Structure formats: C-alpha cells, structure tokens
C-alpha cells in the first residue's frame, strides 16, 4: 500500500476527546468561553435541551459480568449552525444551558473555527480538568495505607 492510498485518520477519537472535555466542563466555564467569542454563531436547536435518566452499567470486578449500577441524570441537546454543521452534547446533571453551549462548541469544532476553539476553549478546559484529576489523585495517595502480612514461625505446618 503506498502513502497516497492510506486512509485518513479517524476523526472520532479527537471528537470523543473534545466532547468529553465539554461535557465535564462547568457551566460557568462554558459561559465564560462563550462570552470571549467576539461574534456569536447563529444556531437553531434541533433538540431542545432535555433532562432524563440513563442506566449506568458496571462490570463485576472490573472485567466480569455486567450489572446495572443505577440511574443517572443526563441532559442532552442538539444544535445546527447556520452553515449546517450539527453539534451534540450529553452531560451529567440537569444544566440545560451547559448542554446547549457544549453542543454549539461541538459544532464549531467540526468547522473552520476548530483551531481557534481548540486553542481558546478545549485546551484550557482540558488542562484544568487534568490538574483537578492530579490534585484528587495526590490527595487520595496521601491517605493510602499499605497492608502486609507477617509470617509467624511457630506454625508446625
């Protein structure tokens, strides 16, 4: 297979990354990012922000049989920009404005504005989220207790 015949890289992992970042952002962060945009894009709501429940599933022991852990509140939204690009969001919680803004940013990331939105919105959010994960991880590590077993020599065996 020559270099020209190679398929283009799958854009989905990149989209999954930015959609995850947007869904984990706070409403305040998304509002602040929205206010920094000089000219707000026109968009129409394809699916009004709506809140519902989804079943969260787990795996026994992390790899075993699946089981229903419980229900979780999720808000979803879909928008269409004036150029026809469609953006979606599914975010934990009941914040309808957050879901709407995240859907708009998802749509913007699929078009000509992607570089600017990546630089001004996605990257700062991802850095803040990574720093928060690191802080929580360090805090948890500080409380770690190592258990060990001492073998007694008086067991005749």
Phi and psi in degrees as GROMACS dihedral restraints (atoms count N, CA, C in turn):
[ dihedral_restraints ]
;  ai    aj    ak    al  type     phi  dphi    fc
    3     4     5     6     1   -85.3    20    10
    4     5     6     7     1   171.9    20    10
    6     7     8     9     1   -63.3    20    10
    7     8     9    10     1   -33.6    20    10
    9    10    11    12     1   -73.9    20    10
   10    11    12    13     1   -23.5    20    10
   12    13    14    15     1   -84.6    20    10
   13    14    15    16     1    -9.0    20    10
   15    16    17    18     1   -65.6    20    10
   16    17    18    19     1   141.0    20    10
   18    19    20    21     1   -73.2    20    10
   19    20    21    22     1   150.4    20    10
   21    22    23    24     1   -65.6    20    10
   22    23    24    25     1   149.4    20    10
   24    25    26    27     1   -61.8    20    10
   25    26    27    28     1   146.3    20    10
   27    28    29    30     1   -67.5    20    10
   28    29    30    31     1   120.8    20    10
   30    31    32    33     1   -74.7    20    10
   31    32    33    34     1   -13.3    20    10
   33    34    35    36     1   -59.2    20    10
   34    35    36    37     1   -45.8    20    10
   36    37    38    39     1   -58.3    20    10
   37    38    39    40     1   -37.8    20    10
   39    40    41    42     1   -66.0    20    10
   40    41    42    43     1   -43.9    20    10
   42    43    44    45     1   -65.0    20    10
   43    44    45    46     1   -40.8    20    10
   45    46    47    48     1   -60.1    20    10
   46    47    48    49     1   -38.6    20    10
   48    49    50    51     1   -63.5    20    10
   49    50    51    52     1   -50.4    20    10
   51    52    53    54     1   -71.9    20    10
   52    53    54    55     1   -32.7    20    10
   54    55    56    57     1   -66.7    20    10
   55    56    57    58     1   -38.0    20    10
   57    58    59    60     1   -63.5    20    10
   58    59    60    61     1   -43.7    20    10
   60    61    62    63     1   -61.6    20    10
   61    62    63    64     1   -44.5    20    10
   63    64    65    66     1   -65.4    20    10
   64    65    66    67     1   -41.9    20    10
   66    67    68    69     1   -65.8    20    10
   67    68    69    70     1   -30.2    20    10
   69    70    71    72     1   -88.1    20    10
   70    71    72    73     1   -10.4    20    10
   72    73    74    75     1   -69.4    20    10
   73    74    75    76     1   156.9    20    10
   75    76    77    78     1   -84.3    20    10
   76    77    78    79     1   159.8    20    10
   78    79    80    81     1   -60.5    20    10
   79    80    81    82     1   -39.1    20    10
   81    82    83    84     1   -61.5    20    10
   82    83    84    85     1   -42.3    20    10
   84    85    86    87     1   -64.4    20    10
   85    86    87    88     1   -42.8    20    10
   87    88    89    90     1   -68.1    20    10
   88    89    90    91     1   -39.1    20    10
   90    91    92    93     1   -62.0    20    10
   91    92    93    94     1   -42.9    20    10
   93    94    95    96     1   -62.9    20    10
   94    95    96    97     1   -41.7    20    10
   96    97    98    99     1   -64.9    20    10
   97    98    99   100     1   -39.7    20    10
   99   100   101   102     1   -63.0    20    10
  100   101   102   103     1   -41.5    20    10
  102   103   104   105     1   -67.8    20    10
  103   104   105   106     1   -24.8    20    10
  105   106   107   108     1   -75.0    20    10
  106   107   108   109     1   -17.8    20    10
  108   109   110   111     1   -73.2    20    10
  109   110   111   112     1   125.0    20    10
  111   112   113   114     1   -66.8    20    10
  112   113   114   115     1   -46.8    20    10
  114   115   116   117     1  -121.4    20    10
  115   116   117   118     1   107.1    20    10
  117   118   119   120     1   -66.7    20    10
  118   119   120   121     1   134.2    20    10
  120   121   122   123     1   -70.7    20    10
  121   122   123   124     1   147.4    20    10
  123   124   125   126     1   -80.9    20    10
  124   125   126   127     1   140.4    20    10
  126   127   128   129     1  -152.7    20    10
  127   128   129   130     1   158.7    20    10
  129   130   131   132     1  -120.2    20    10
  130   131   132   133     1   146.2    20    10
  132   133   134   135     1   -80.9    20    10
  133   134   135   136     1   118.1    20    10
  135   136   137   138     1   -81.9    20    10
  136   137   138   139     1   -38.1    20    10
  138   139   140   141     1  -134.3    20    10
  139   140   141   142     1   112.4    20    10
  141   142   143   144     1   -52.6    20    10
  142   143   144   145     1   146.5    20    10
  144   145   146   147     1   -57.6    20    10
  145   146   147   148     1   127.0    20    10
  147   148   149   150     1  -138.5    20    10
  148   149   150   151     1   145.3    20    10
  150   151   152   153     1  -106.9    20    10
  151   152   153   154     1   139.4    20    10
  153   154   155   156     1  -155.0    20    10
  154   155   156   157     1  -169.0    20    10
  156   157   158   159     1  -116.5    20    10
  157   158   159   160     1   144.7    20    10
  159   160   161   162     1  -126.4    20    10
  160   161   162   163     1   149.7    20    10
  162   163   164   165     1   -84.4    20    10
  163   164   165   166     1   127.6    20    10
  165   166   167   168     1   -95.0    20    10
  166   167   168   169     1   127.7    20    10
  168   169   170   171     1  -109.7    20    10
  169   170   171   172     1   152.0    20    10
  171   172   173   174     1  -131.2    20    10
  172   173   174   175     1   172.2    20    10
  174   175   176   177     1  -120.0    20    10
  175   176   177   178     1   128.8    20    10
  177   178   179   180     1   -58.5    20    10
  178   179   180   181     1   124.9    20    10
  180   181   182   183     1    69.1    20    10
  181   182   183   184     1    10.4    20    10
  183   184   185   186     1    86.3    20    10
  184   185   186   187     1   -19.0    20    10
  186   187   188   189     1  -137.3    20    10
  187   188   189   190     1    -3.9    20    10
  189   190   191   192     1   -87.6    20    10
  190   191   192   193     1  -146.3    20    10
  192   193   194   195     1   -66.5    20    10
  193   194   195   196     1   139.8    20    10
  195   196   197   198     1   -72.4    20    10
  196   197   198   199     1   149.0    20    10
  198   199   200   201     1  -146.3    20    10
  199   200   201   202     1   156.2    20    10
  201   202   203   204     1   -83.1    20    10
  202   203   204   205     1   117.3    20    10
  204   205   206   207     1   -79.1    20    10
  205   206   207   208     1   -40.3    20    10
  207   208   209   210     1   157.3    20    10
  208   209   210   211     1  -176.3    20    10
  210   211   212   213     1   -99.0    20    10
  211   212   213   214     1   152.7    20    10
  213   214   215   216     1  -135.2    20    10
  214   215   216   217     1   140.4    20    10
  216   217   218   219     1   -79.6    20    10
  217   218   219   220     1   131.3    20    10
  219   220   221   222     1  -136.5    20    10
  220   221   222   223     1   142.3    20    10
  222   223   224   225     1  -115.0    20    10
  223   224   225   226     1   134.3    20    10
  225   226   227   228     1  -124.1    20    10
  226   227   228   229     1   157.4    20    10
  228   229   230   231     1  -158.0    20    10
  229   230   231   232     1   149.9    20    10
  231   232   233   234     1  -136.3    20    10
  232   233   234   235     1   136.4    20    10
  234   235   236   237     1  -129.8    20    10
  235   236   237   238     1   158.9    20    10
  237   238   239   240     1  -127.0    20    10
  238   239   240   241     1   123.8    20    10
  240   241   242   243     1   -72.7    20    10
  241   242   243   244     1   166.8    20    10
  243   244   245   246     1   -59.2    20    10
  244   245   246   247     1   -28.7    20    10
  246   247   248   249     1   -83.7    20    10
  247   248   249   250     1     1.0    20    10
  249   250   251   252     1    97.5    20    10
  250   251   252   253     1    -7.4    20    10
  252   253   254   255     1   -69.2    20    10
  253   254   255   256     1   134.1    20    10
  255   256   257   258     1  -105.3    20    10
  256   257   258   259     1   135.0    20    10
  258   259   260   261     1  -123.1    20    10
  259   260   261   262     1   149.3    20    10
  261   262   263   264     1  -130.7    20    10
  262   263   264   265     1   159.0    20    10
  264   265   266   267     1  -151.5    20    10
  265   266   267   268     1   137.6    20    10
  267   268   269   270     1  -126.9    20    10
  268   269   270   271     1   117.3    20    10
  270   271   272   273     1  -132.2    20    10
  271   272   273   274     1   142.4    20    10
  273   274   275   276     1   -62.4    20    10
  274   275   276   277     1   142.0    20    10
  276   277   278   279     1   101.3    20    10
  277   278   279   280     1  -168.4    20    10
  279   280   281   282     1  -114.8    20    10
  280   281   282   283     1    11.6    20    10
  282   283   284   285     1   -79.8    20    10
  283   284   285   286     1    99.6    20    10
  285   286   287   288     1   -69.5    20    10
  286   287   288   289     1   -38.5    20    10
  288   289   290   291     1   -64.8    20    10
  289   290   291   292     1   -40.2    20    10
  291   292   293   294     1   -59.5    20    10
  292   293   294   295     1   -46.1    20    10
  294   295   296   297     1   -62.3    20    10
  295   296   297   298     1   -40.7    20    10
  297   298   299   300     1   -64.2    20    10
  298   299   300   301     1   -48.4    20    10
  300   301   302   303     1   -64.1    20    10
  301   302   303   304     1   -40.9    20    10
  303   304   305   306     1   -62.8    20    10
  304   305   306   307     1   -38.4    20    10
  306   307   308   309     1   -65.2    20    10
  307   308   309   310     1   -39.7    20    10
  309   310   311   312     1   -64.8    20    10
  310   311   312   313     1   -45.0    20    10
  312   313   314   315     1   -63.5    20    10
  313   314   315   316     1   -36.7    20    10
  315   316   317   318     1   -60.4    20    10
  316   317   318   319     1   -44.5    20    10
  318   319   320   321     1   -63.9    20    10
  319   320   321   322     1   -43.2    20    10
  321   322   323   324     1   -62.1    20    10
  322   323   324   325     1   -34.0    20    10
  324   325   326   327     1   -69.4    20    10
  325   326   327   328     1   -13.2    20    10
  327   328   329   330     1   -95.0    20    10
  328   329   330   331     1    -0.9    20    10
  330   331   332   333     1  -121.1    20    10
  331   332   333   334     1  -157.2    20    10
  333   334   335   336     1   -66.5    20    10
  334   335   336   337     1   -22.6    20    10
  336   337   338   339     1   -85.6    20    10
  337   338   339   340     1     2.6    20    10
  339   340   341   342     1   -55.0    20    10
  340   341   342   343     1   -45.4    20    10
  342   343   344   345     1   -60.5    20    10
  343   344   345   346     1   -45.2    20    10
  345   346   347   348     1   -67.4    20    10
  346   347   348   349     1   -41.7    20    10
  348   349   350   351     1   -67.8    20    10
  349   350   351   352     1   -38.8    20    10
  351   352   353   354     1   -59.0    20    10
  352   353   354   355     1   -46.2    20    10
  354   355   356   357     1   -71.2    20    10
  355   356   357   358     1   -40.2    20    10
  357   358   359   360     1   -94.7    20    10
  358   359   360   361     1   -20.4    20    10
  360   361   362   363     1  -119.0    20    10
  361   362   363   364     1   -61.4    20    10
  363   364   365   366     1   -65.9    20    10
  364   365   366   367     1   -50.8    20    10
  366   367   368   369     1   -60.8    20    10
  367   368   369   370     1   -47.9    20    10
  369   370   371   372     1   -61.7    20    10
  370   371   372   373     1   -38.6    20    10
  372   373   374   375     1   -64.7    20    10
  373   374   375   376     1   -44.4    20    10
  375   376   377   378     1   -62.9    20    10
  376   377   378   379     1   -40.1    20    10
  378   379   380   381     1   -63.9    20    10
  379   380   381   382     1   -44.3    20    10
  381   382   383   384     1   -63.5    20    10
  382   383   384   385     1   -41.7    20    10
  384   385   386   387     1   -66.4    20    10
  385   386   387   388     1   -39.2    20    10
  387   388   389   390     1   -65.4    20    10
  388   389   390   391     1   -40.6    20    10
  390   391   392   393     1   -63.9    20    10
  391   392   393   394     1   -38.7    20    10
  393   394   395   396     1   -66.5    20    10
  394   395   396   397     1   -42.6    20    10
  396   397   398   399     1   -60.7    20    10
  397   398   399   400     1   -41.5    20    10
  399   400   401   402     1   -64.3    20    10
  400   401   402   403     1   -42.5    20    10
  402   403   404   405     1   -61.9    20    10
  403   404   405   406     1   -45.4    20    10
  405   406   407   408     1   -65.2    20    10
  406   407   408   409     1   -40.5    20    10
  408   409   410   411     1   -63.4    20    10
  409   410   411   412     1   -43.3    20    10
  411   412   413   414     1   -64.3    20    10
  412   413   414   415     1   -40.1    20    10
  414   415   416   417     1   -63.6    20    10
  415   416   417   418     1   -42.7    20    10
  417   418   419   420     1   -66.7    20    10
  418   419   420   421     1   -40.4    20    10
  420   421   422   423     1   -64.0    20    10
  421   422   423   424     1   -30.4    20    10
  423   424   425   426     1   -68.2    20    10
  424   425   426   427     1   -20.4    20    10
  426   427   428   429     1  -103.2    20    10
  427   428   429   430     1     6.9    20    10
  429   430   431   432     1   -66.0    20    10
  430   431   432   433     1   137.4    20    10
  432   433   434   435     1  -119.8    20    10
  433   434   435   436     1   125.9    20    10
  435   436   437   438     1   -95.9    20    10
  436   437   438   439     1   123.4    20    10
  438   439   440   441     1  -100.3    20    10
  439   440   441   442     1   143.4    20    10
  441   442   443   444     1  -142.2    20    10
  442   443   444   445     1   159.4    20    10
  444   445   446   447     1  -113.9    20    10
  445   446   447   448     1   130.6    20    10
  447   448   449   450     1   -94.9    20    10
  448   449   450   451     1   136.8    20    10
  450   451   452   453     1   -90.5    20    10
  451   452   453   454     1   126.4    20    10
  453   454   455   456     1   -88.3    20    10
  454   455   456   457     1   141.0    20    10
  456   457   458   459     1   -87.0    20    10
  457   458   459   460     1    -1.0    20    10
  459   460   461   462     1   -93.6    20    10
  460   461   462   463     1     9.8    20    10
  462   463   464   465     1   -86.6    20    10
  463   464   465   466     1   112.1    20    10
  465   466   467   468     1   -67.4    20    10
  466   467   468   469     1   -13.4    20    10
